[in-house]
Amino acid sequence: MSETRIMVNAPTKNVAVSVLLTIFFGGFGLLYSTVKGGIIMSIIEFINFWLCFLIIGLFLAPVIHLICVIWGVTAVNKYNRELLDSLR
């Protein structure tokens, strides 16, 4: 007898898209990966914008941007892993 296999086409997220969006748009680009993280980092970037007038924000901006990129990659990998685990 033949074995029947069911194929499910689940919408996974792309890590490269996440990296590009967070590089170009920061916290707003992080919304692609994780909504909660995008909101949190957008608020932090807004506060950092005002800190730029005190000079300290200029040094924090690259660090915050790098955190956004790392958070985006981590969130996409976690989302894809959980999606694949739920289909097994």
N, C-alpha and C positions, 0 to 999 in steps of 0.2 A: 504494500500500500504506500501511497505517497503521503508525505507530510505537508500540511498546509502551514505556511508562514504568513503572518500579518505584518505588513510594513507600515510604520507610522512616520509621517513627515512632520516633525516638531520644529517650530521656529527657534533655532538657537541664535545666540548673539555672537557677533564677530569681534574678536579682540583688537584687530587692526582698526576697525571703525571706532571702537571705544578710545583707543590711544589717540587717533587723529582728532576726534571730537574734544577730548579733554585738553589736548595741546592747543587747539585753536580757540576753544570756548571756555576752558577752565571748568568751573562748577556747573555751568549750564550744559556743557558737553557730558558731564558726569551723569546727567539725568537719563541718558541712554542706558547706562549700566545699572544704576540704582537710583531710584527717586529720592529715597531718604538721604543718601549720601550727597546727591546733587543739591538738595535744599540746604543741607548743613554746610557744604563747601561754598555754595553761593553766598550764604550769609557771612561766612568767614572771609571770603574775598571782598565782600562789600565793606566789612569792618576794616580790612587791610587797606582798601582804597583810601579810606580816611586817615589811616595811620601813615600813608605815604607823605602826607603833609608834615609829619613829624620825623621824616627821614627813615624811621625804623621800618616802615612798611616796604620800602624799596628793597631791603635785605630779606624780608619775609616773603615777598611775592614769588621768587623762584622756588622756595621751599614749599609753599602752599600749592603751587602749580604742580610740582613733582609729586606731592601727596595725592593730588587729584588723579594723576595718571596711574599711579600705583593702585589706588583704590578702585579705579575703573577696571583695570586688568584683573584684579582680584575678584571683583564683583561679577564680571562676565564669566570668569572661570567657574566660580561657585554656582552661578545660575545654570550654566551648561551642564555641570556635573550633577546638580540636583534634578535637572530635567531628564537626563539620561538614566539616573537611578530610579526615577519615578516610572519610567517606561519598562523597566526590567521586571 
